[in-house]
Amino acid sequence: MFGPMKKYLIRNNRGIAVLAGTRVGDSFVKKVRASQHLFRSGNAYGIDKQVFNEAVADGCKYIIIKDEENKLTYKTTAEIFKASSWEGEFGSFGPQLFLKLAYFEVYDPKQGEFTWKIR
């Protein structure tokens, strides 16, 4: 069905390749720390536009953001991400697609199940 896990790399503003996310089965998984990666004024997480398009072309149907700081997992479909995200560009990182947290299901290990955020 799907090949082995695939890592997606981007170059940071110093030209160093960094991990943007990983394909695991039919999901694109990105690990973040909210204090560094949450776009606060938009209450959203972003994915490099080129990486998102490549992941979808590779068969990813789900987008999963794992906040390792708060131990929360955010999940949505690639379709919702594409339809409801907006594009932004900050510094020299290139175009990114941002999706508000309200469009994600949230898994909190304290509750033990995915729940929809209120939009």
C-alpha positions in Angstrom: 0.0 0.0 0.0 2.4 2.7 1.2 6.1 2.5 1.1 8.3 2.8 4.1 8.3 5.9 6.3 9.5 9.0 4.4 11.1 12.0 5.9 10.5 15.5 4.4 13.3 17.9 4.8 13.5 21.7 4.3 16.4 24.1 4.5 16.3 26.6 7.4 17.4 30.2 7.1 21.1 29.1 7.6 20.9 26.6 4.7 20.8 23.6 7.1 18.4 20.7 6.2 15.9 20.2 9.0 13.1 17.7 9.4 9.7 19.2 8.3 7.7 16.0 9.0 7.4 12.3 8.3 5.0 10.2 6.3 3.8 7.3 8.4 1.3 5.2 6.4 -1.3 7.6 5.0 -0.5 10.4 7.5 1.9 13.3 7.5 3.3 13.7 11.0 5.0 16.9 12.3 6.4 17.2 15.8 6.3 20.6 17.3 6.7 22.6 20.6 3.9 25.0 21.0 6.1 27.7 22.5 8.2 27.8 19.3 5.9 26.7 16.5 2.3 27.9 17.3 1.4 30.9 15.2 -0.2 32.7 18.1 -1.9 35.6 16.4 -3.7 33.1 14.1 -3.9 30.3 16.7 -2.6 28.0 14.0 0.1 25.5 13.0 1.9 25.8 9.7 3.4 23.4 7.2 5.8 24.3 4.5 3.7 24.6 1.3 6.0 22.5 -0.9 6.2 19.8 1.8 2.4 19.7 2.2 1.9 19.3 -1.6 4.6 16.6 -1.8 3.1 14.7 1.1 -0.4 14.8 -0.4 1.1 13.7 -3.8 2.7 10.8 -1.9 -0.7 9.7 -0.6 -1.0 11.4 2.8 -4.7 11.7 3.6 -4.2 13.0 7.2 -2.2 15.7 8.8 -1.1 15.1 12.4 0.7 17.7 14.5 2.2 16.3 17.7 2.9 19.0 20.4 5.6 17.3 22.4 5.5 20.2 25.0 1.8 19.9 26.0 1.5 16.2 25.0 -1.4 16.9 22.7 -2.0 15.5 19.2 -3.9 17.4 16.5 -5.4 15.6 13.6 -7.3 16.7 10.4 -7.6 15.5 6.9 -5.4 16.8 4.1 -8.6 17.9 2.3 -9.7 20.1 5.2 -6.2 21.4 5.6 -6.0 22.4 2.0 -9.5 23.9 1.8 -9.3 25.9 5.1 -5.7 27.0 5.4 -4.2 30.3 4.4 -0.7 31.0 3.0 1.9 33.1 4.8 5.6 33.7 4.5 7.9 34.7 7.3 11.5 35.7 6.9 13.4 33.4 4.6 11.5 30.2 5.3 9.3 30.3 2.2 5.6 29.9 1.8 3.7 28.0 4.6 0.1 26.9 4.9 -1.5 27.7 8.2 -4.6 26.0 9.7 -6.4 27.3 12.8 -6.5 24.8 15.7 -10.3 24.9 15.5 -10.1 22.7 12.4 -8.3 19.9 14.2 -9.4 17.0 16.3 -7.4 17.0 19.5 -6.2 14.0 21.4 -5.4 14.6 25.0 -3.9 11.5 26.7 -5.6 12.6 30.0 -9.0 12.2 28.3 -8.0 9.2 26.2 -9.9 10.1 23.0 -10.0 12.5 20.1 -12.4 15.4 20.5 -13.3 18.2 18.1 -12.3 21.7 19.0 -15.1 24.3 18.9 -14.7 26.6 15.9 
